[in-house]
């Protein structure tokens, strides 16, 4: 599983020109799934997202998590995170999990994030053509791959 984590002051996702979800201060998460992902990946990734200390404390040091700040999370599925650009000019998405595998993983990630954060999160619509708007704060953007735990 791969995630792009962006600290935001606001973010929203629209489908068919209708806002589906929006948040204030918090994290916009773009998440891609692959066939090799497991429950262990979901639990590990959720913990990293909710407990990652990427928000400023009163001294301006990144020492607080989204949970510490009472922030919100907006989770968007994005199969293109597993794009392979090794060959040619058209990316290959063969590593991205197909819907029968990806949808249950995405739904489990939603539930795990809500459990770890202690409140509901915003989501996009799996497989839809979505428009995502955000105001990146910092900017702070973190990349995480559950198969490459650095």
C-alpha positions as CSV (number, residue, x, y, z in Angstrom):
1,X,0.0,0.0,0.0
2,X,1.3,3.4,-0.8
3,X,0.1,6.7,0.6
4,X,0.8,10.4,-0.1
5,X,0.1,12.3,3.1
6,X,-0.4,16.0,2.8
7,X,-0.8,18.4,5.8
8,X,-3.6,20.7,4.8
9,X,-5.5,23.7,6.2
10,X,-8.5,22.6,4.0
11,X,-9.3,20.0,1.4
12,X,-12.3,18.7,-0.5
13,X,-13.2,16.1,-3.1
14,X,-16.0,16.5,-5.7
15,X,-17.7,13.9,-7.9
16,X,-19.8,15.2,-10.8
17,X,-19.4,18.8,-9.7
18,X,-20.8,17.9,-6.2
19,X,-18.7,18.1,-3.1
20,X,-18.6,14.6,-1.5
21,X,-16.4,15.4,1.4
22,X,-14.4,18.3,2.8
23,X,-12.2,18.9,5.8
24,X,-10.5,21.8,7.6
25,X,-7.1,21.4,9.3
26,X,-5.8,17.9,9.0
27,X,-4.5,15.4,6.4
28,X,-5.3,14.6,2.8
29,X,-4.3,11.0,2.1
30,X,-4.0,9.6,-1.4
31,X,-3.9,5.8,-1.1
32,X,-3.1,3.1,-3.6
33,X,-3.5,-0.6,-3.1
34,X,-1.8,-3.6,-4.6
35,X,-2.6,-7.3,-4.5
36,X,0.1,-8.0,-1.9
37,X,-1.5,-5.7,0.7
38,X,-2.7,-7.3,4.0
39,X,-4.5,-6.4,7.2
40,X,-1.1,-5.9,8.7
41,X,-0.3,-3.2,6.1
42,X,-3.6,-1.4,6.9
43,X,-3.0,-1.4,10.7
44,X,0.7,-0.2,10.3
45,X,-0.2,2.5,7.7
46,X,-3.2,3.8,9.8
47,X,-1.0,4.1,12.9
48,X,1.7,6.0,10.9
49,X,-0.9,8.4,9.5
50,X,-2.8,9.1,12.8
51,X,0.3,9.2,15.0
52,X,2.8,10.8,12.7
53,X,4.1,14.0,14.3
54,X,3.9,16.4,11.4
55,X,2.0,19.2,13.0
56,X,3.6,22.1,14.8
57,X,3.6,22.5,18.5
58,X,3.4,25.9,20.1
59,X,7.2,26.4,19.5
60,X,6.8,25.7,15.8
61,X,8.4,22.3,15.9
62,X,6.7,19.4,14.1
63,X,5.9,17.5,17.3
64,X,2.1,16.8,17.2
65,X,0.0,14.3,15.3
66,X,-3.4,14.8,13.6
67,X,-4.9,13.1,16.6
68,X,-3.1,15.5,19.0
69,X,-4.5,18.5,17.1
70,X,-8.0,17.2,16.7
71,X,-7.5,17.4,13.0
72,X,-9.5,15.7,10.3
73,X,-8.6,13.1,7.6
74,X,-9.8,13.0,3.9
75,X,-8.9,9.7,2.2
76,X,-8.9,9.4,-1.5
77,X,-8.2,6.1,-3.4
78,X,-5.6,6.6,-6.2
79,X,-4.5,3.6,-8.3
80,X,-2.0,5.7,-10.1
81,X,0.4,5.6,-7.1
82,X,1.6,2.2,-8.4
83,X,2.4,3.6,-11.9
84,X,5.4,2.0,-13.5
85,X,7.3,4.4,-15.8
86,X,10.2,2.0,-16.6
87,X,9.3,1.4,-20.2
88,X,7.9,3.7,-22.8
89,X,5.9,6.9,-22.2
90,X,2.6,5.4,-21.0
91,X,2.6,4.4,-17.4
92,X,1.6,0.8,-16.6
93,X,-0.7,0.2,-13.7
94,X,-0.4,-3.6,-13.5
95,X,0.8,-3.5,-9.8
96,X,-2.4,-1.6,-8.8
97,X,-5.0,-3.9,-7.3
98,X,-8.1,-4.4,-9.3
99,X,-11.5,-3.4,-7.8
100,X,-12.4,-6.8,-6.3
101,X,-9.2,-6.6,-4.2
102,X,-8.8,-2.9,-3.8
103,X,-12.3,-2.0,-2.7
104,X,-12.2,-4.2,0.4
105,X,-8.7,-2.9,1.3
106,X,-9.9,0.7,0.9
107,X,-12.9,0.1,3.1
108,X,-10.8,-1.6,5.8
109,X,-8.4,1.3,5.7
110,X,-11.3,3.7,6.2
111,X,-12.5,1.7,9.2
112,X,-9.0,1.4,10.7
113,X,-8.3,5.2,10.3
114,X,-11.7,6.0,12.0
115,X,-10.9,3.6,14.8
116,X,-7.4,5.0,15.3
117,X,-8.5,8.6,15.0
118,X,-11.6,8.2,17.1
119,X,-14.0,9.8,14.7
120,X,-15.3,9.6,11.1
121,X,-13.1,10.6,8.2
122,X,-14.0,12.0,4.8
123,X,-13.6,9.9,1.7
124,X,-13.8,10.1,-2.1
125,X,-15.7,7.7,-4.2
126,X,-13.7,4.6,-5.2
127,X,-13.2,4.4,-9.0
128,X,-14.9,7.7,-9.7
129,X,-13.5,10.6,-11.6
130,X,-12.8,13.0,-8.7
131,X,-11.6,16.5,-8.4
132,X,-9.5,17.1,-5.3
133,X,-8.8,20.6,-4.0
134,X,-6.4,21.3,-1.2
135,X,-4.5,24.1,0.6
136,X,-1.2,22.4,1.5
137,X,0.1,23.6,4.8
138,X,3.8,24.1,5.0
139,X,4.0,22.5,2.5
140,X,4.3,19.1,4.3
141,X,4.0,16.1,2.0
142,X,5.1,12.6,3.1
143,X,5.3,9.4,1.0
144,X,4.8,6.0,2.7
145,X,5.1,2.5,1.2
146,X,4.1,-0.4,3.5
147,X,6.5,-2.7,1.6
148,X,9.4,-0.3,2.2
149,X,9.2,0.8,5.8
150,X,11.9,3.5,6.0
